[in-house]
Amino acid sequence: MTTMQRSHRKKNQSEQEVPLALSQSAFAKRPKLTSARFDIYRKVPKDLTQPTYTGAFISILCCVFILFLFLSELTGFIATEIVNELYVDDPDKDSGGKIEVSLNISLPNLHCDLVGLDIQDEMGRHEVGHIDNSMKIPLNQGDGCRFEGEFTINKVPGNFHVSTHSATAQPQSPDMTHNIHKLAFGEKLQVKKVQGAFNALGGADRLSSNPLASHDYILKIVPTVYEDLSGKQRFSYQYTVANKEYVAYSHTGRIIPAIWFRYDLSPITICAIVGGTFTVAGIIDSCIFTASEAWKKIQIGKMS
């Protein structure tokens, strides 16, 4: 074998060895099959993201807002607070299905002998001229009357009304102009910081209304529980009110005015809405960034 033939053979062997070495090197550098390859939430490297002044400004505002919410919640958690809780069902299980009522009303142009309190409800109660735990105080040298009374009603829809129905002789023109000093339900809460419509009709003035008109007060009553730091609970009631004024006639055509308080127990629904601060901020930042990029493209003429 000549020298030229030997060198040619060595060259062929070396050419065969090079692809083999390259294939072995490529196999060695091939990534191993791991569970991380199934990650569908791939992370973008920081050097591929673009910070903007708008994003930084929104981020700072977002952090300040979250700090404010945190401090507010922390302050509310540490501080002592009074909370009114409204229930759909009856929270006072020991009341026997009764609600205490306190009424104080003045009729400056109606004699005390004519003033009476009547109570009705859907359980069949019909009481005319209720007098228990009540008193009448003459006003205007006996021409008027102030009625103060405390009584109970059943926890069913009904009404109680001030009228002349219990009088021995009905007057010709009873004057039902009045002033309500107090109408409250349940136990009186002696707490200064408690806010609520416990005496929504207190101060109602109907002295300038039609003397022969009847007055309808439509009440929606909701139970309220006050619990102090010792865990003691007291039960009261708040109410909303709507009213109307009209002239009522009997079947004989006679005007028979009265002051009606029609009540019903109304359920209340409380809703809370929680939002994501970072989500909203991210949407705002994305919209601003997209709009700014589109504007830049328009300025340099790259947008079709």
C-alpha positions in Angstrom: 0.0 0.0 0.0 1.5 3.2 -1.0 1.7 6.4 1.0 -1.0 8.1 -0.9 -3.4 5.3 -0.4 -2.8 5.2 3.4 -3.4 8.9 3.7 -6.7 8.6 1.7 -7.8 5.8 4.0 -7.1 7.8 7.1 -9.0 10.7 5.6 -12.1 8.5 5.0 -11.9 7.2 8.6 -11.7 10.7 10.0 -14.7 11.9 7.9 -16.7 9.0 9.3 -15.7 9.8 12.9 -16.7 13.5 12.6 -20.5 12.9 12.1 -20.5 10.3 14.8 -18.9 12.7 17.2 -21.4 15.4 16.3 -24.3 13.1 16.7 -23.0 12.0 20.1 -22.5 15.7 21.1 -26.1 16.6 20.0 -27.5 13.7 21.9 -25.6 14.8 25.0 -27.0 18.3 24.7 -30.6 17.2 24.1 -32.8 18.4 27.2 -34.0 15.6 29.4 -37.7 14.9 29.5 -38.9 16.3 32.9 -42.3 17.2 34.4 -41.5 20.9 33.8 -42.0 20.4 30.1 -45.7 20.1 30.7 -46.0 23.6 32.3 -48.6 25.5 30.3 -48.0 28.7 32.4 -44.7 29.5 30.9 -42.8 32.4 32.5 -41.6 35.3 30.4 -38.0 36.4 31.2 -37.6 39.8 32.6 -35.3 41.0 29.8 -38.2 40.4 27.4 -40.7 42.7 29.2 -40.8 46.4 28.8 -41.3 48.8 31.8 -43.3 52.0 31.2 -43.8 55.1 33.2 -47.6 54.6 33.0 -47.3 51.1 34.4 -45.1 52.4 37.2 -47.5 55.1 38.0 -50.5 52.7 38.1 -48.5 50.2 40.2 -47.7 52.9 42.8 -51.3 54.0 43.0 -52.4 50.4 43.3 -49.9 49.7 46.2 -51.0 52.9 47.9 -54.6 51.9 47.6 -54.0 48.4 48.9 -52.0 49.9 51.8 -55.0 52.2 52.6 -57.4 49.2 52.5 -55.1 47.2 54.8 -54.7 50.0 57.3 -58.5 50.6 57.3 -59.3 47.0 57.9 -56.6 46.8 60.6 -58.0 49.9 62.3 -61.5 48.5 62.1 -60.3 45.2 63.6 -58.5 46.8 66.5 -61.2 49.4 67.3 -64.4 48.6 69.1 -67.4 49.0 66.9 -71.2 48.8 67.2 -72.9 46.7 64.5 -76.7 46.5 63.8 -77.7 43.1 62.6 -80.9 42.6 60.7 -82.5 39.1 60.6 -85.0 37.6 58.2 -86.3 35.2 60.8 -87.2 36.0 64.4 -84.0 36.4 66.5 -85.9 36.9 69.8 -87.2 33.3 70.4 -88.3 34.1 73.9 -90.7 36.9 73.0 -93.7 34.6 72.7 -94.5 36.1 69.2 -95.1 39.5 70.7 -93.7 43.0 70.0 -93.8 45.8 72.5 -95.0 49.1 71.2 -94.6 52.6 72.7 -96.9 55.4 71.3 -96.9 59.0 72.3 -99.2 61.3 70.2 -100.9 64.7 70.7 -104.3 65.7 69.2 -104.6 69.4 70.2 -108.2 69.7 68.9 -109.8 66.5 70.1 -111.1 66.0 73.7 -109.7 63.1 75.7 -113.1 61.5 76.2 -113.2 60.9 72.4 -109.7 59.6 71.9 -109.2 55.8 71.9 -106.8 53.1 70.6 -108.0 50.1 68.6 -105.8 47.1 67.7 -106.4 44.5 64.9 -104.4 41.8 63.2 -104.6 38.7 61.0 -104.7 36.4 63.9 -108.3 37.6 64.7 -107.5 40.1 67.4 -109.9 43.0 67.4 -109.7 45.3 70.4 -111.6 48.6 70.6 -110.6 51.2 73.2 -107.4 49.6 74.6 -106.7 51.2 78.0 -104.1 49.0 79.6 -100.8 50.8 80.4 -102.0 54.0 78.8 -103.0 57.5 79.9 -104.6 60.6 78.5 -103.3 64.1 79.3 -105.6 67.1 78.6 -104.2 69.8 76.4 -105.3 73.4 75.6 -107.5 73.7 78.6 -109.2 70.4 77.9 -109.9 70.9 74.2 -107.0 68.7 73.2 -105.5 65.4 74.4 -102.1 63.7 74.6 -102.2 59.9 74.4 -99.4 57.9 75.8 -99.5 54.1 75.8 -97.5 50.9 75.8 -99.0 47.7 74.5 -98.0 44.5 72.6 -98.9 43.4 69.1 -98.5 39.9 67.5 -95.8 39.3 65.0 -98.3 39.1 62.1 -99.5 41.8 59.7 -102.1 44.1 61.4 -102.8 47.6 62.5 -103.5 49.9 65.4 -105.2 53.2 65.1 -106.2 56.2 67.1 -109.8 57.1 66.5 -113.2 58.0 68.1 -114.6 54.5 67.6 -114.6 53.7 71.3 -116.4 56.9 72.3 -119.9 56.7 73.8 -121.2 59.4 71.4 -119.5 60.1 68.1 -118.6 63.8 67.4 -120.0 65.5 64.4 -116.6 66.8 63.1 -113.7 65.1 64.8 -110.4 66.9 64.2 -107.6 64.4 63.6 -104.7 66.9 63.2 -101.9 65.5 65.3 -98.2 65.5 66.2 -96.4 62.2 66.8 -93.7 62.4 69.5 -92.8 58.8 69.6 -93.5 55.5 68.0 -91.1 52.7 68.8 -91.1 48.9 68.8 -89.3 46.6 71.2 -86.8 47.3 74.0 -85.4 50.8 74.2 -81.6 50.9 73.5 -79.8 53.2 75.9 -76.7 53.4 73.6 -75.6 56.8 72.2 -73.7 55.4 69.2 -76.4 53.2 67.9 -77.7 54.5 64.5 -81.0 53.5 63.1 -84.7 54.2 62.4 -85.9 53.2 65.8 -88.3 56.2 66.0 -88.8 57.1 62.4 -92.1 58.9 63.0 -90.8 60.9 66.0 -91.5 64.5 65.3 -94.1 64.0 62.5 -96.2 67.1 62.4 -99.7 66.9 60.8 -101.2 70.0 62.5 -101.7 71.8 59.2 -103.5 69.0 57.4 -107.2 68.6 56.7 -108.9 68.3 60.1 -111.4 65.7 58.7 -108.8 63.6 56.9 -107.6 60.1 57.8 -103.9 59.3 57.9 -102.4 56.0 56.9 -98.9 55.2 58.1 -97.5 52.1 56.3 -94.8 50.5 58.5 -92.2 47.9 57.5 -90.7 46.5 60.7 -87.3 44.7 60.9 -85.8 43.1 64.0 -82.5 44.5 65.4 -80.2 42.9 67.9 -77.7 44.8 70.0 -74.9 42.8 71.6 -72.5 44.5 74.0 -68.9 43.4 74.8 -70.1 41.1 77.6 -72.2 39.1 75.1 -75.6 40.3 76.4 -78.2 40.7 73.7 -81.1 43.2 73.6 -83.8 43.1 71.0 -85.4 46.1 69.3 -87.0 47.0 66.0 -86.4 49.5 63.3 -89.0 50.5 60.7 -89.5 52.4 57.5 -92.6 54.4 56.9 -94.8 55.7 54.1 -97.9 57.8 54.6 -101.0 59.0 52.8 -103.8 61.3 53.7 -107.4 60.9 52.5 -111.1 61.5 53.5 -113.0 58.4 54.5 -116.8 58.0 54.6 -118.9 55.5 56.4 -121.8 53.5 54.8 -124.1 56.3 56.0 -122.1 59.0 54.2 -120.6 60.3 57.4 -116.9 61.3 57.6 -115.0 59.0 60.1 -111.4 60.1 60.3 -108.7 58.0 62.1 -104.9 57.7 62.4 -103.9 54.3 61.1 -100.6 52.5 61.7 -100.5 49.5 59.4 -97.5 47.3 60.0 -95.9 44.2 58.5 -92.7 42.3 59.2 -90.4 42.7 56.2 -87.3 40.5 55.4 -84.0 42.2 54.4 -81.2 40.9 52.2 -77.7 42.1 52.7 -75.1 41.8 49.8 -71.4 42.4 49.7 -69.2 42.9 46.6 -65.5 42.2 46.6 -63.3 43.3 43.7 -59.7 42.6 42.7 -57.5 45.7 42.8 -54.6 44.2 40.9 -56.8 42.7 38.2 -58.5 46.1 37.5 -55.2 47.9 37.6 -53.7 45.4 35.2 -56.5 45.9 32.7 -56.1 49.6 32.9 -52.4 49.4 32.4 -52.8 47.1 29.4 -55.3 49.4 27.7 -53.1 52.4 28.2 -50.0 50.6 26.9 -51.8 49.2 23.8 -53.2 52.6 23.0 -49.8 54.3 23.4 -48.1 51.8 21.2 -50.7 52.2 18.5 -50.3 55.9 18.6 -46.5 55.6 18.2 -47.1 53.4 15.1 -49.4 56.0 13.7 -46.9 58.7 14.2 -44.1 56.9 12.4 -46.4 55.7 9.6 -46.1 52.0 10.3 -49.8 51.3 10.8 -51.9 50.6 7.7 
